[in-house]
Amino acid sequence: MSVRRCLPWPDGRLRRAAEPVDEITDEIRATWDDMIDTMEAMPGVGLAATQIGVMQRLAVVDASSERGKAVRMANPEVLHASIELREHEEASPNLPGVSAKVKRPRAVTVRFLNEAGEVEERDFVGLWATSVQHQIDHLNGRLYFDRLGKVKRDMLLRKAKKAG
């Protein structure tokens, strides 16, 4: 297990959609372990494989207060999202030094392949739901600032450039 380097924005891989995972292998499990180590080192509440340059549809999320409750997901997809929105300050290790408030559905039902290679459907609420949606965006080649209006997005990217 090890902490991986996050790709710096504007690395083109951050804009590419990740490839689906056919089966859960020891290599996939090792990648998940590295992703959890990387997420904990940030510290953060989630990480998508594309953020560390692994172009597979893998994500980990741990929004628990005590930590150590990471959910490992392959091919996560939102099946249902609540109408009610929740605003949260989001950031990314790929673009350090900046963050922005983003509104997303407060609750989502997500289908994914779990660590055992079984299809699982799970409900996520609050920060868990925000993080899962944030990771799925990464797997689709989107970053949280893509959800901002043009003026806010441009300001954030200018600020990030100055910080970097």
HUZI-V962170 format. One record per residue. RES is the residue in one small letter. OMEGA is omega as a letter, one per 40 degrees, with the letter a starting at -180 (NA if undefined). D_CENTER is the distance of its C-alpha to the mean C-alpha in Angstrom with 2 decimals. Layout:
BEGIN
RES;OMEGA;D_CENTER, RES;OMEGA;D_CENTER
END
This chain:
BEGIN
m;a;19.34, s;i;18.30, v;a;16.04, r;i;14.82, r;i;15.02, c;i;12.14, l;i;13.36, p;i;15.06, w;e;14.89, p;i;16.69, d;a;16.31, g;i;16.80, r;i;14.35, l;a;11.48, r;a;13.44, r;i;14.03, a;a;12.79, a;a;12.16, e;i;15.09, p;i;15.41, v;a;16.25, d;a;19.87, e;a;20.32, i;a;19.01, t;i;20.90, d;i;21.47, e;i;19.67, i;a;16.46, r;i;17.02, a;i;17.65, t;i;14.44, w;i;12.56, d;i;14.99, d;i;14.34, m;i;10.56, i;i;11.62, d;a;14.31, t;i;12.23, m;a;9.90, e;a;13.32, a;a;15.02, m;e;13.03, p;i;13.13, g;a;9.74, v;i;8.39, g;i;5.16, l;i;4.31, a;a;4.34, a;a;8.13, t;a;8.83, q;i;8.06, i;i;11.01, g;i;12.98, v;a;12.84, m;i;13.05, q;a;12.48, r;i;10.40, l;i;9.05, a;i;6.21, v;i;7.26, v;i;7.43, d;i;10.56, a;i;11.73, s;a;15.29, s;a;17.88, e;a;19.49, r;a;16.52, g;a;16.94, k;a;15.65, a;i;12.42, v;i;11.78, r;a;11.41, m;i;10.61, a;i;11.94, n;a;12.23, p;i;10.51, e;i;12.24, v;i;13.19, l;a;16.93, h;i;17.84, a;i;16.72, s;i;19.01, i;a;21.16, e;a;20.85, l;i;18.26, r;i;16.82, e;i;16.40, h;i;14.15, e;a;14.01, e;i;10.62, a;a;10.28, s;i;8.69, p;i;10.50, n;i;11.08, l;a;13.28, p;i;14.79, g;i;17.41, v;i;16.32, s;i;14.51, a;i;15.29, k;a;15.78, v;i;13.92, k;i;15.32, r;i;13.53, p;a;15.18, r;a;15.97, a;i;15.74, v;i;14.41, t;a;15.71, v;i;13.46, r;a;15.16, f;i;13.94, l;a;15.81, n;a;15.96, e;i;17.21, a;a;20.73, g;a;20.05, e;i;20.80, v;a;19.37, e;i;18.16, e;a;17.66, r;i;16.34, d;i;16.36, f;a;13.82, v;i;15.25, g;a;14.74, l;i;12.00, w;a;10.70, a;i;10.71, t;a;9.16, s;i;6.04, v;a;6.11, q;i;6.98, h;a;4.61, q;i;2.11, i;i;5.89, d;i;6.90, h;a;5.70, l;i;7.49, n;i;10.19, g;i;10.76, r;i;10.03, l;a;9.04, y;a;9.51, f;i;13.11, d;a;13.90, r;i;14.24, l;i;16.94, g;a;20.56, k;a;22.07, v;i;23.92, k;a;21.09, r;a;18.78, d;i;21.73, m;a;22.52, l;a;19.07, l;i;19.15, r;i;22.76, k;i;22.01, a;a;19.30, k;i;21.93, k;a;24.49, a;a;22.36, g;NA;21.64
END
